[in-house]
Amino acid sequence: MTPRIEVVGIDCLMLRLFDEIDEAHMPWLLAAAQRLREAFGAALVDLVPSYTTLLVHYDLAQLDDGQARQCIADALHDLKPETSGQSRELEVPVWYDPSVGPELEALGQRSGLGVAGVIERHSARTYQVFALGFAPGFAFMGLVEEGLASPRLQTPRKQVPAGSLGIADRQTAIYPLVSPGGWNLIGRSPTRLFDRTLEGYSIWRPGDRVRFQPIDHAEFVRLGGDDRPFEVTP
């Protein structure tokens, strides 16, 4: 690990810990995030973790650039990966079906697995929450096995229904709200992902580990899912 500090704003520094996405990096990122919170204390405005970086937004009224850099140096001194088991295991129900996952059949054909094989492979894996962004409650998760990796759509859709589960390259995610999007959709979850009563307004936290539990149509409806086919969902 060779950390680098990049200036991204008058009161923001980007701490780059790694150059490539790897699940093994997350314990280091979590440990660095905790150390940074302690080092900056009340001067920390926001801390945004991502796949390989940590964005540090600090209060200029309390720290100048040099002091902020010293806080980062203090936080990284003798840094060790997080081993306290703070990551949570979450299980999220998903109705995998072509009516709500328009790319499911095409992915089955392209991969040679068929629809059933795609569902089995996608739901068998445990995914790491790397980062939150794009929309409140949107968690970037990975890594999808290479056989299911799919490039983003050439033309993003103007509206993707809330709860839609998608794949982009080796990432997977659920759209928490109706929004534009260009990911390959393979199913839909009835779980409410954006909740103003929760810390961070989201059920997810970076470092969480997630499994998708396939459910049938009846269970999806029972849990409150919107089963309107994709093409008629507003």
C-alpha positions as a LaTeX table, in Angstrom:
\begin{tabular}{lrrr}
\hline
Residue & $x$ (\AA) & $y$ (\AA) & $z$ (\AA) \\
\hline
Met1 & 0.00 & 0.00 & 0.00 \\
Thr2 & 1.45 & 3.35 & $-1.11$ \\
Pro3 & $-0.99$ & 6.11 & $-0.03$ \\
Arg4 & $-1.14$ & 9.32 & $-2.04$ \\
Ile5 & $-2.87$ & 12.59 & $-1.17$ \\
Glu6 & $-4.60$ & 14.50 & $-3.96$ \\
Val7 & $-6.16$ & 17.95 & $-3.71$ \\
Val8 & $-9.76$ & 17.91 & $-4.94$ \\
Gly9 & $-11.03$ & 21.16 & $-3.41$ \\
Ile10 & $-10.09$ & 24.03 & $-1.16$ \\
Asp11 & $-11.28$ & 22.01 & 1.85 \\
Cys12 & $-11.12$ & 18.47 & 0.45 \\
Leu13 & $-8.27$ & 15.98 & 0.15 \\
Met14 & $-8.46$ & 12.60 & $-1.56$ \\
Leu15 & $-6.49$ & 9.84 & 0.11 \\
Arg16 & $-5.71$ & 7.18 & $-2.51$ \\
Leu17 & $-4.70$ & 3.92 & $-0.84$ \\
Phe18 & $-4.86$ & 1.53 & $-3.81$ \\
Asp19 & $-4.97$ & 1.61 & $-7.61$ \\
Glu20 & $-7.13$ & $-1.45$ & $-8.31$ \\
Ile21 & $-10.48$ & $-2.71$ & $-7.01$ \\
Asp22 & $-10.06$ & $-5.72$ & $-4.73$ \\
Glu23 & $-12.23$ & $-7.08$ & $-1.93$ \\
Ala24 & $-9.09$ & $-7.56$ & 0.15 \\
His25 & $-8.64$ & $-3.78$ & 0.30 \\
Met26 & $-11.84$ & $-3.10$ & 2.22 \\
Pro27 & $-10.45$ & $-3.93$ & 5.73 \\
Trp28 & $-7.66$ & $-1.39$ & 5.14 \\
Leu29 & $-10.12$ & 1.26 & 3.93 \\
Leu30 & $-12.38$ & 0.72 & 6.93 \\
Ala31 & $-9.45$ & 0.92 & 9.33 \\
Ala32 & $-8.20$ & 4.11 & 7.67 \\
Ala33 & $-11.69$ & 5.64 & 7.81 \\
Gln34 & $-11.95$ & 5.02 & 11.54 \\
Arg35 & $-8.48$ & 6.44 & 12.18 \\
Leu36 & $-9.31$ & 9.53 & 10.09 \\
Arg37 & $-12.49$ & 10.19 & 12.06 \\
Glu38 & $-10.49$ & 10.04 & 15.27 \\
Ala39 & $-7.64$ & 12.20 & 13.94 \\
Phe40 & $-9.86$ & 14.97 & 12.52 \\
Gly41 & $-12.43$ & 14.91 & 15.31 \\
Ala42 & $-14.83$ & 17.86 & 15.22 \\
Ala43 & $-12.98$ & 19.34 & 12.22 \\
Leu44 & $-14.23$ & 16.54 & 9.97 \\
Val45 & $-17.18$ & 17.63 & 7.82 \\
Asp46 & $-17.56$ & 14.42 & 5.82 \\
Leu47 & $-15.69$ & 11.25 & 4.97 \\
Val48 & $-16.59$ & 9.37 & 1.78 \\
Pro49 & $-15.08$ & 5.91 & 1.22 \\
Ser50 & $-14.91$ & 4.36 & $-2.23$ \\
Tyr51 & $-13.27$ & 1.37 & $-3.91$ \\
Thr52 & $-9.69$ & 2.56 & $-3.46$ \\
Thr53 & $-9.97$ & 6.03 & $-1.93$ \\
Leu54 & $-11.21$ & 8.09 & 1.00 \\
Leu55 & $-12.44$ & 11.65 & 0.42 \\
Val56 & $-11.79$ & 13.86 & 3.43 \\
His57 & $-13.84$ & 17.07 & 3.71 \\
Tyr58 & $-12.65$ & 19.20 & 6.62 \\
Asp59 & $-13.55$ & 22.54 & 8.23 \\
Leu60 & $-11.23$ & 25.32 & 7.05 \\
Ala61 & $-12.16$ & 27.36 & 10.11 \\
Gln62 & $-10.44$ & 24.73 & 12.26 \\
Leu63 & $-7.65$ & 23.34 & 10.06 \\
Asp64 & $-5.45$ & 24.57 & 7.24 \\
Asp65 & $-4.03$ & 22.33 & 4.49 \\
Gly66 & $-0.88$ & 21.52 & 6.41 \\
Gln67 & $-2.75$ & 20.57 & 9.55 \\
Ala68 & $-5.16$ & 18.42 & 7.55 \\
Arg69 & $-2.24$ & 16.57 & 5.96 \\
Gln70 & $-0.73$ & 16.03 & 9.39 \\
Cys71 & $-4.02$ & 14.53 & 10.59 \\
Ile72 & $-3.88$ & 12.12 & 7.67 \\
Ala73 & $-0.27$ & 11.19 & 8.44 \\
Asp74 & $-1.20$ & 10.57 & 12.08 \\
Ala75 & $-4.15$ & 8.40 & 11.03 \\
Leu76 & $-2.05$ & 6.23 & 8.73 \\
His77 & 0.79 & 5.68 & 11.20 \\
Asp78 & 1.07 & 1.95 & 11.96 \\
Leu79 & $-2.26$ & 1.34 & 10.21 \\
Lys80 & $-3.47$ & $-2.25$ & 10.36 \\
Pro81 & $-6.44$ & $-3.79$ & 8.52 \\
Glu82 & $-9.75$ & $-3.82$ & 10.33 \\
Thr83 & $-10.27$ & $-7.22$ & 12.01 \\
Ser84 & $-12.96$ & $-6.44$ & 14.59 \\
Gly85 & $-15.77$ & $-7.97$ & 12.53 \\
Gln86 & $-17.70$ & $-4.72$ & 12.15 \\
Ser87 & $-18.98$ & $-5.69$ & 8.69 \\
Arg88 & $-22.56$ & $-6.93$ & 8.66 \\
Glu89 & $-24.09$ & $-9.83$ & 6.77 \\
Leu90 & $-27.27$ & $-8.80$ & 4.95 \\
Glu91 & $-29.70$ & $-10.97$ & 2.98 \\
Val92 & $-31.85$ & $-9.21$ & 0.40 \\
Pro93 & $-34.80$ & $-10.93$ & $-1.34$ \\
Val94 & $-34.98$ & $-10.67$ & $-5.13$ \\
Trp95 & $-37.54$ & $-11.79$ & $-7.68$ \\
Tyr96 & $-35.43$ & $-12.72$ & $-10.71$ \\
Asp97 & $-37.77$ & $-12.64$ & $-13.70$ \\
Pro98 & $-37.61$ & $-11.35$ & $-17.31$ \\
Ser99 & $-40.75$ & $-9.24$ & $-16.78$ \\
Val100 & $-38.86$ & $-7.04$ & $-14.31$ \\
Gly101 & $-35.34$ & $-7.90$ & $-15.47$ \\
Pro102 & $-35.23$ & $-7.17$ & $-19.21$ \\
Glu103 & $-31.58$ & $-8.25$ & $-19.61$ \\
Leu104 & $-31.97$ & $-11.56$ & $-17.74$ \\
Glu105 & $-32.68$ & $-13.71$ & $-20.79$ \\
Ala106 & $-29.99$ & $-12.05$ & $-22.92$ \\
Leu107 & $-27.44$ & $-12.58$ & $-20.16$ \\
Gly108 & $-28.49$ & $-16.21$ & $-19.92$ \\
Gln109 & $-27.90$ & $-16.67$ & $-23.63$ \\
Arg110 & $-24.62$ & $-14.76$ & $-23.73$ \\
Ser111 & $-23.17$ & $-16.61$ & $-20.75$ \\
Gly112 & $-24.46$ & $-20.00$ & $-21.89$ \\
Leu113 & $-25.99$ & $-20.54$ & $-18.46$ \\
Gly114 & $-29.62$ & $-19.89$ & $-19.30$ \\
Val115 & $-31.92$ & $-17.90$ & $-17.02$ \\
Ala116 & $-31.83$ & $-20.50$ & $-14.24$ \\
Gly117 & $-28.04$ & $-20.61$ & $-14.34$ \\
Val118 & $-27.70$ & $-16.84$ & $-14.12$ \\
Ile119 & $-30.01$ & $-16.74$ & $-11.10$ \\
Glu120 & $-28.11$ & $-19.56$ & $-9.42$ \\
Arg121 & $-24.68$ & $-18.05$ & $-10.03$ \\
His122 & $-25.64$ & $-14.48$ & $-9.13$ \\
Ser123 & $-27.39$ & $-15.45$ & $-5.90$ \\
Ala124 & $-24.69$ & $-17.91$ & $-4.81$ \\
Arg125 & $-22.07$ & $-15.24$ & $-4.32$ \\
Thr126 & $-21.51$ & $-12.94$ & $-1.33$ \\
Tyr127 & $-20.94$ & $-9.34$ & $-2.41$ \\
Gln128 & $-18.96$ & $-6.59$ & $-0.72$ \\
Val129 & $-20.43$ & $-3.10$ & $-0.42$ \\
Phe130 & $-17.58$ & $-0.95$ & $-1.70$ \\
Ala131 & $-19.21$ & 2.46 & $-1.79$ \\
Leu132 & $-22.48$ & 4.40 & $-1.62$ \\
Gly133 & $-23.33$ & 7.00 & $-4.23$ \\
Phe134 & $-25.18$ & 7.98 & $-7.42$ \\
Ala135 & $-28.46$ & 8.11 & $-5.46$ \\
Pro136 & $-29.36$ & 7.84 & $-1.74$ \\
Gly137 & $-29.28$ & 4.17 & $-0.83$ \\
Phe138 & $-27.44$ & 3.05 & $-3.99$ \\
Ala139 & $-24.67$ & 0.61 & $-3.02$ \\
Phe140 & $-21.91$ & $-0.39$ & $-5.44$ \\
Met141 & $-21.26$ & $-4.07$ & $-4.77$ \\
Gly142 & $-18.93$ & $-6.68$ & $-6.20$ \\
Leu143 & $-17.41$ & $-8.60$ & $-7.49$ \\
Val144 & $-19.73$ & $-10.45$ & $-9.88$ \\
Glu145 & $-18.10$ & $-13.55$ & $-11.34$ \\
Glu146 & $-16.49$ & $-12.92$ & $-14.71$ \\
Gly147 & $-19.01$ & $-15.07$ & $-16.59$ \\
Leu148 & $-21.81$ & $-12.70$ & $-15.57$ \\
Ala149 & $-19.92$ & $-9.44$ & $-16.11$ \\
Ser150 & $-21.81$ & $-7.20$ & $-18.54$ \\
Pro151 & $-20.94$ & $-3.76$ & $-19.95$ \\
Arg152 & $-23.31$ & $-0.90$ & $-19.29$ \\
Leu153 & $-26.03$ & $-0.29$ & $-21.86$ \\
Gln154 & $-24.90$ & 1.92 & $-24.72$ \\
Thr155 & $-27.92$ & 4.17 & $-24.16$ \\
Pro156 & $-28.99$ & 4.58 & $-20.51$ \\
Arg157 & $-32.69$ & 4.34 & $-19.75$ \\
Lys158 & $-34.49$ & 7.49 & $-18.70$ \\
Gln159 & $-36.30$ & 5.65 & $-15.90$ \\
Val160 & $-35.39$ & 2.51 & $-14.00$ \\
Pro161 & $-37.98$ & 1.27 & $-11.47$ \\
Ala162 & $-37.12$ & 1.35 & $-7.78$ \\
Gly163 & $-35.87$ & $-2.02$ & $-6.55$ \\
Ser164 & $-34.35$ & $-3.04$ & $-9.89$ \\
Leu165 & $-31.28$ & $-5.27$ & $-9.54$ \\
Gly166 & $-28.60$ & $-4.72$ & $-12.15$ \\
Ile167 & $-25.10$ & $-5.62$ & $-13.30$ \\
Ala168 & $-22.48$ & $-3.28$ & $-14.76$ \\
Asp169 & $-19.13$ & $-4.86$ & $-15.60$ \\
Arg170 & $-18.32$ & $-6.81$ & $-12.40$ \\
Gln171 & $-20.45$ & $-4.63$ & $-10.15$ \\
Thr172 & $-23.99$ & $-5.28$ & $-9.02$ \\
Ala173 & $-26.49$ & $-2.95$ & $-7.34$ \\
Ile174 & $-30.16$ & $-2.25$ & $-6.65$ \\
Tyr175 & $-31.74$ & 1.05 & $-7.67$ \\
Pro176 & $-33.33$ & 2.44 & $-4.48$ \\
Leu177 & $-35.48$ & 5.02 & $-6.27$ \\
Val178 & $-36.92$ & 5.59 & $-9.74$ \\
Ser179 & $-34.00$ & 7.11 & $-11.66$ \\
Pro180 & $-32.09$ & 7.06 & $-14.94$ \\
Gly181 & $-29.65$ & 4.17 & $-15.32$ \\
Gly182 & $-27.69$ & 2.06 & $-17.75$ \\
Trp183 & $-27.12$ & $-1.16$ & $-15.84$ \\
Asn184 & $-28.29$ & $-4.59$ & $-17.08$ \\
Leu185 & $-31.46$ & $-5.41$ & $-15.13$ \\
Ile186 & $-32.04$ & $-9.00$ & $-14.02$ \\
Gly187 & $-34.64$ & $-8.78$ & $-11.24$ \\
Arg188 & $-36.35$ & $-6.66$ & $-8.62$ \\
Ser189 & $-36.28$ & $-6.50$ & $-4.81$ \\
Pro190 & $-39.16$ & $-5.49$ & $-2.53$ \\
Thr191 & $-36.72$ & $-4.21$ & 0.12 \\
Arg192 & $-36.84$ & $-0.52$ & 0.99 \\
Leu193 & $-33.28$ & 0.70 & 0.61 \\
Phe194 & $-33.67$ & 4.45 & 1.20 \\
Asp195 & $-35.01$ & 5.30 & 4.65 \\
Arg196 & $-34.76$ & 8.77 & 6.24 \\
Thr197 & $-35.04$ & 7.25 & 9.71 \\
Leu198 & $-31.70$ & 5.42 & 9.31 \\
Glu199 & $-28.21$ & 6.81 & 9.77 \\
Gly200 & $-27.03$ & 7.77 & 6.31 \\
Tyr201 & $-30.60$ & 7.19 & 5.04 \\
Ser202 & $-29.59$ & 3.75 & 3.81 \\
Ile203 & $-29.70$ & 0.11 & 4.91 \\
Trp204 & $-26.15$ & $-0.30$ & 3.58 \\
Arg205 & $-22.75$ & 0.64 & 4.94 \\
Pro206 & $-19.38$ & 0.28 & 3.20 \\
Gly207 & $-17.90$ & $-3.05$ & 4.22 \\
Asp208 & $-21.25$ & $-4.85$ & 4.49 \\
Arg209 & $-21.47$ & $-8.29$ & 2.91 \\
Val210 & $-24.62$ & $-9.05$ & 0.95 \\
Arg211 & $-26.37$ & $-12.16$ & $-0.35$ \\
Phe212 & $-29.34$ & $-12.05$ & $-2.70$ \\
Gln213 & $-32.09$ & $-14.54$ & $-1.85$ \\
Pro214 & $-34.22$ & $-15.63$ & $-4.84$ \\
Ile215 & $-37.97$ & $-15.51$ & $-4.12$ \\
Asp216 & $-40.98$ & $-16.35$ & $-6.24$ \\
His217 & $-43.63$ & $-13.97$ & $-7.49$ \\
Ala218 & $-46.07$ & $-14.66$ & $-4.66$ \\
Glu219 & $-43.46$ & $-13.92$ & $-1.99$ \\
Phe220 & $-42.36$ & $-10.79$ & $-3.84$ \\
Val221 & $-45.92$ & $-9.44$ & $-3.81$ \\
Arg222 & $-46.44$ & $-10.48$ & $-0.19$ \\
Leu223 & $-43.38$ & $-8.44$ & 0.79 \\
Gly224 & $-44.81$ & $-5.37$ & $-0.92$ \\
Gly225 & $-42.96$ & $-5.53$ & $-4.23$ \\
Asp226 & $-44.20$ & $-3.71$ & $-7.33$ \\
Asp227 & $-44.68$ & $-6.46$ & $-9.92$ \\
Arg228 & $-45.67$ & $-4.26$ & $-12.83$ \\
Pro229 & $-43.64$ & $-5.36$ & $-15.88$ \\
Phe230 & $-40.69$ & $-3.16$ & $-16.66$ \\
Glu231 & $-42.08$ & $-1.58$ & $-19.81$ \\
Val232 & $-45.17$ & $-0.19$ & $-18.07$ \\
Thr233 & $-43.55$ & 0.92 & $-14.81$ \\
Pro234 & $-43.54$ & 4.73 & $-14.68$ \\
\hline
\end{tabular}
